[in-house]
Amino acid sequence: MAEPTVAVESVPSVPVDCVVIGVAQSADGPGPVPVLGAWVKEAFGDSPPRLLAAFGVTGAQGEAVRLPAPAGVQAGLVLAVGLGPVVHDGAGYDAEVLRRAAGVAARTLAGADRIALAFPVTTGEAVEAVALGALLGAYEFTTYRTTRRTAPVREATVLVAPALRTSAEDAVRRARILAEELNRARDLVNTPANDLYPQTFADAVAAAGREHGAAVRVLDEQALAAGGYGGILGVGQGSVRPPRLVRIAHTHPEASTTLSFVGKGITYDSGGISLKPVGANEIMKRDMSGAAAVFAAVLAVARLGLAVDVTGWLALAENMPSGSALRPGDVLRMYGGRTVEVLNTDAEGRLVLADALVRAGEEQPDALVDVATLTAATRFGLGDHVFAVMADDDAFREHVLAAARAAGERAWPMPLPPELRPSLDSGVADLANYGARMGGGLVAGLFLREFVPPGVPWAHLDIAGPAFNEGRPHGYTPSGGTGCAVRTLVRLAAAAATGFPTPENGIPGRWLQPATPGRGTEDR
């Protein structure tokens, strides 16, 4: 889809193929949202609920029903999209509700030339939500298709009141940038491993960095060996495609805060010698979703010009079984010197992240976030729509959760129980890469915490469930790669740029509080 436009026009006069309206559920039946004003009565008569119900419209979220355009409307079609329960002031719909509704409209109207979105938007944030939802909903991954099934909507116009015109245009610009970067992450996740492997991923980062003014440095296998990155090298040693560690950075002259994002980038995960069972391999190209999210988020921050310094670290490797592969029982010397006994080669993501966390911590960022499709245990616990947030700095965890809520992503706080830590003890090394099975996602978080520098607020995002949609599209979410966590990271960076706390996140106190006692390696 081309960049959405903003128009100050009445619904009847806008020259498009289809006008999209929001319909709400109420005790009286389905009804167009009140913000459409007098046009509702003119178009639908004195009893819109009865007329809409006759066409099978209920107003439920996710619903989309085509209706013939009323007389006097230039569009040939009206699409009624459900917004769920009515909001009595007509203007208080949650941004995520608007995003999903716009995404449903864009998917439903694939093949249309021009559409207009007449949703209840009274703020720039609402306009951004509608524009972003439409752009994300129109996404298709077509790189490997020789024929295209249906073209996406070519143009979409968001209808706004005259007073909102200027702020709406800026909101649409922000939506376009965020959608382009989030869709970049989706493309990477959807690309098969025969074409996306550590070297080609690193090449893509370098090219995007040059285009958008982000500094990029790539450590190849020789540099990794010279630097002592035992975790990344160990995981990658079974593949003919050697690993990489990529650093991408955005700096701003007015920045007073530095964030570091670390992403797991296993471009294919066979499980290594601890081979995955049949049925678990087919989507393992997705195991670099964390790195894709970090890459896209840094670029979005750079393109938005946010006054915060953000560095992304992408730990890229392919985990394969071979004669040279890592074996259960091997001991790795990680970057920074600590040793890890590898009890399970399918617990490889934490090994590459550990090296990257130590390296990122050497730059002493104000806060550190890692993102990974790390454990099936977290997916079992939270399902496919919610990601886990672990941290032992309570204030920072709340800011990450607030960023997710504001961005419209579903996240849930998870603990780091100290009683599980002894399960990571090793008889031959400083620690093992695998511990208790019960609470395995929490154990993985405890392992990562071992490599976080004392005093640096840190959060771990396990996106194993929502990073890849194996089901049918819904809302603005396609099948395949979803771009999970990109919006959360960008929203966190935006909040850091303005300084915590903010009225938007509603969290009292400072975001950078002293680290919780016991964070030091010697106390773990």
PENOR-V309323 format. One record per residue. NEAR is the number of other ideal C-beta (glycine too) atoms within 8 Angstrom. Layout:
# PENOR-V309323
((NEAR) (NEAR))
This chain:
# PENOR-V309323
((12) (5) (6) (15) (9) (12) (10) (8) (8) (6) (14) (10) (7) (14) (6) (11) (10) (13) (15) (15) (14) (15) (15) (15) (10) (11) (3) (5) (9) (15) (14) (13) (15) (8) (10) (10) (6) (5) (10) (12) (9) (9) (12) (11) (7) (3) (7) (12) (11) (8) (10) (17) (11) (6) (9) (6) (13) (9) (15) (8) (9) (9) (13) (11) (9) (7) (11) (5) (9) (9) (3) (6) (11) (7) (13) (5) (11) (15) (16) (16) (15) (18) (15) (9) (6) (9) (11) (5) (5) (9) (9) (7) (13) (6) (11) (8) (11) (18) (16) (14) (16) (20) (15) (15) (16) (20) (11) (9) (13) (11) (6) (10) (6) (12) (17) (17) (13) (10) (16) (14) (14) (8) (8) (10) (8) (15) (18) (13) (15) (16) (17) (14) (17) (18) (16) (16) (14) (13) (11) (7) (11) (6) (7) (5) (7) (2) (4) (7) (4) (6) (6) (10) (15) (9) (11) (15) (14) (17) (12) (12) (6) (6) (4) (13) (10) (6) (10) (14) (9) (9) (13) (16) (8) (10) (15) (12) (11) (14) (12) (9) (14) (14) (12) (13) (16) (16) (11) (14) (17) (10) (10) (7) (11) (4) (7) (11) (13) (15) (9) (9) (18) (13) (8) (9) (14) (10) (8) (12) (12) (7) (6) (9) (6) (12) (8) (12) (6) (11) (11) (8) (10) (6) (9) (14) (9) (6) (8) (9) (14) (12) (15) (18) (12) (12) (16) (15) (9) (12) (13) (3) (9) (9) (16) (16) (17) (16) (13) (15) (12) (14) (7) (11) (4) (5) (11) (5) (11) (12) (16) (15) (16) (16) (18) (18) (16) (16) (15) (12) (11) (11) (12) (15) (11) (9) (9) (9) (5) (4) (5) (8) (8) (5) (7) (13) (13) (11) (13) (17) (17) (18) (14) (17) (18) (16) (17) (14) (17) (16) (15) (14) (14) (12) (9) (11) (6) (11) (8) (14) (11) (16) (16) (16) (15) (18) (16) (17) (16) (13) (17) (10) (9) (8) (3) (5) (12) (13) (8) (9) (7) (9) (10) (12) (8) (16) (12) (8) (6) (10) (11) (17) (14) (18) (9) (9) (15) (11) (13) (14) (14) (12) (17) (18) (17) (16) (18) (15) (15) (13) (11) (13) (14) (7) (8) (7) (12) (9) (15) (17) (15) (17) (15) (14) (13) (14) (10) (7) (12) (15) (11) (5) (9) (10) (7) (8) (7) (10) (19) (15) (15) (13) (13) (10) (13) (9) (13) (15) (13) (9) (14) (16) (11) (12) (14) (14) (9) (9) (10) (9) (12) (8) (14) (9) (9) (13) (6) (11) (9) (5) (5) (13) (9) (6) (8) (15) (7) (10) (4) (5) (9) (6) (13) (12) (13) (9) (10) (8) (5) (4) (10) (12) (15) (14) (14) (15) (13) (14) (13) (14) (12) (12) (13) (12) (9) (8) (6) (13) (14) (15) (15) (15) (16) (16) (15) (13) (12) (13) (16) (12) (13) (6) (6) (4) (8) (8) (11) (15) (9) (11) (7) (10) (17) (12) (15) (11) (15) (15) (12) (14) (15) (14) (12) (13) (14) (12) (15) (14) (12) (6) (7) (11) (9) (8) (4) (6) (12) (6) (11) (3) (7) (7) (14) (9) (11) (4) (11) (8) (5) (7) (11) (7) (6) (4) (7) (8))
